[in-house]
Amino acid sequence: MLGAGHATFHGFGLARTMREQSGSRSLTAHGTLYKALGRLEELGLLASRWEDAATVPEGRPRRRFYELTGDGVRAARPARPDTTAVPRPRAGAEPE
């Protein structure tokens, strides 16, 4: 964990999950996913850290772990309708 209490993930695992759940390959080809993760980190929506070298099994490269920041969690939430907004009349409707 990176500190905000959210699950961490690594790029390869995310790419595998995306392929399994949606059959999507668009973000996983040619490093596009890693470029997108880097941009999200630059925007402050993700934080990352390298895996501790002492915990890596021999023969496997270290992984970079990512986690949503507080801003990232807020950005990932679906937008909710504003319940304080005054409804607008439909086009062609008579005013009350």
C-alpha positions as CSV (number, residue, x, y, z in Angstrom):
1,M,0.0,0.0,0.0
2,L,1.1,3.5,-0.7
3,G,-0.6,5.1,2.3
4,A,-4.1,6.3,1.3
5,G,-5.7,2.9,2.2
6,H,-6.5,2.0,-1.4
7,A,-5.5,-1.2,-3.2
8,T,-2.2,-1.1,-5.1
9,F,-1.8,-2.6,-8.5
10,H,0.9,-3.0,-11.1
11,G,0.7,-2.3,-14.8
12,F,0.9,-5.9,-16.1
13,G,-1.9,-7.0,-13.7
14,L,-4.0,-4.0,-14.7
15,A,-3.5,-4.9,-18.4
16,R,-4.5,-8.5,-17.8
17,T,-7.6,-7.5,-15.9
18,M,-8.6,-5.1,-18.6
19,R,-8.2,-7.8,-21.3
20,E,-10.2,-10.3,-19.2
21,Q,-13.0,-8.0,-18.3
22,S,-13.5,-6.1,-21.6
23,G,-11.4,-7.7,-24.2
24,S,-9.7,-4.4,-24.5
25,R,-6.2,-4.2,-26.0
26,S,-6.1,-0.6,-26.9
27,L,-4.4,0.6,-23.7
28,T,-2.2,-2.4,-23.4
29,A,-0.4,-2.2,-26.7
30,H,3.0,-0.6,-27.3
31,G,3.4,0.8,-23.8
32,T,0.3,3.0,-24.0
33,L,-0.9,1.8,-20.6
34,Y,2.4,2.9,-19.0
35,K,2.3,6.3,-20.7
36,A,-1.3,6.7,-19.4
37,L,-0.3,5.7,-15.9
38,G,2.6,8.2,-16.0
39,R,0.3,11.0,-17.1
40,L,-2.1,10.2,-14.3
41,E,0.7,10.3,-11.8
42,E,1.9,13.7,-13.2
43,L,-1.7,14.9,-12.6
44,G,-1.6,13.8,-9.0
45,L,-4.3,11.1,-9.5
46,L,-1.9,8.2,-8.9
47,A,1.1,7.6,-6.7
48,S,3.7,4.9,-7.4
49,R,6.6,3.1,-5.9
50,W,9.0,0.4,-7.0
51,E,8.8,-3.0,-5.5
52,D,11.4,-3.7,-2.8
53,A,14.3,-5.5,-4.5
54,A,14.7,-7.8,-1.5
55,T,11.2,-9.3,-2.0
56,V,11.5,-10.0,-5.7
57,P,12.0,-13.7,-6.6
58,E,15.2,-14.4,-8.5
59,G,14.8,-14.0,-12.3
60,R,11.8,-11.7,-12.1
61,P,12.2,-7.9,-12.7
62,R,10.9,-5.5,-10.0
63,R,7.4,-4.2,-10.5
64,R,6.1,-0.6,-10.1
65,F,3.1,-0.5,-7.9
66,Y,0.4,2.2,-8.4
67,E,-2.3,3.5,-6.1
68,L,-5.1,6.1,-6.5
69,T,-4.5,9.3,-4.5
70,G,-7.4,11.1,-2.8
71,D,-7.8,13.2,-5.9
72,G,-7.7,10.1,-8.0
73,V,-10.5,8.4,-5.9
74,R,-12.6,11.5,-6.3
75,A,-12.0,11.7,-10.1
76,A,-12.9,8.0,-10.4
77,R,-16.2,8.3,-8.7
78,P,-19.1,8.5,-11.1
79,A,-20.7,12.0,-11.4
80,R,-23.9,12.3,-9.4
81,P,-26.7,14.6,-10.6
82,D,-26.9,17.9,-8.7
83,T,-30.0,17.6,-6.5
84,T,-30.0,21.3,-5.8
85,A,-30.4,22.4,-9.4
86,V,-33.7,23.9,-10.5
87,P,-35.3,21.7,-13.2
88,R,-35.5,23.4,-16.6
89,P,-38.8,23.3,-18.5
90,R,-39.0,21.1,-21.5
91,A,-38.9,22.8,-24.9
92,G,-42.4,23.8,-26.0
93,A,-43.9,23.3,-22.5
94,E,-46.2,25.9,-21.1
95,P,-44.8,27.7,-18.0
96,E,-46.7,27.0,-14.8
